[in-house]
Amino acid sequence: MTETPSDLRFQNARRLAVALIAVTVLFCCVAAFGALHFVGLFEQEKAAQKAHQEKIQAITLIQSSVNDLQGYVLGGDTRLTTRLADKASQFDTMVRAHSGDPDFQNMNDAFHMWHQTLAQPMMQKRLQFDTGSMNFSEMGITYIQGNAPMHERRLEELSTQTLNASRDNMEAAQGRISGFLIPAIAVTASMGAAALILAFLLLKNLRG
């Protein structure tokens, strides 16, 4: 049986319609997967930014505590001891809120070693100096015996390492977004263009 032009046109239209449906379904699946994946990457980047800012806050507390101790030992301003206690409490709160973060744990270990072996003894010696039971030279000896430069260098090195690692993690999260976004746009645009071409061909076939 010979196929008429209308039969051929109908077969072509059917093939085009099937192809259009398949491309459209695939386009929707890819778009949905891409959107969900992008949301996940965005949440990771947001979490990395938050963690970076919180580590900056923790390091600021450490650095300002070191400065407050030095200020109190040299100047005797008792208000600085209150600030030291407040900052130690704030730091402990941050550490508890990030109990699973090794960076916070490392900072906590170093900070508490500094606080117990240097800050507390030096505050006691300064109090003795203020009451006249110790002279400044003896207080300086305590500062040296407490190995202050080692503690302060350790805190500074740890702060730098933590910030660098946190910044690298944040930049990596941003890079994953950029690395996914460009190919995703290209694939989505290509499939959208294919769907439009098929729709145009189908419409042309039906009109012909």
Steps between C-alpha positions, in 0.01 A plus 500: 500500500645832389533766767346831415668835576255552783603167651868597484419836649311333784789260571749785503273699729470205734876450514553871561236504773660201675841665476359829629336328796821312581714815480247695707490234772879477501525879514269513803694224678834668435366838608355356821820310582708808423285721720519258794874456459552875478300553819720243674818670378365839604424369850854361524645835396276680750611264779866551406458877516330478839773273636767738370339800670463310828865396493597863441295590810670228705846611389413862579404393854834320538707790369318761707538281810877490448503880466284544810735282705800701387314821577407386848848371585665822384236754606304336781156600367272258685223550243709289265467197728121522465536522123731197503244297693218610269696410189598162641130432565405609146774282354381196700147556370624505141705184552200315644292610200765346268592190697547298181734750331869403542611859436301625797630212711861583414444868578329404826793282608755773427291777654436312823866405531588869461232599750596244766879510474549870424195724535382385844849495660582842355176651630579361846853641486370838389263501798794420730697780337215743561485404869875549533592136562691465171722730298490553124813290437345200670187545293715508186664174601157340534416623149814335363450180698148480364656477152282786376667537156442131426131517593443820306686366195300177516171691514603721208613206286184305577283802420673545164465132413134497598419809296686373194328160513160663555557741211608213273187306592279801424672562165468130412124517568474808278704324232264201501210735431683665209616164367146365500313808385668554160462140371146484642400814312658366180323163524165655589526753217591225251205285600267798492622586151451138389144504633425823315639362174294183533189703578563717195551197276187336636293810443638535149422135427143533622442812294653347192 
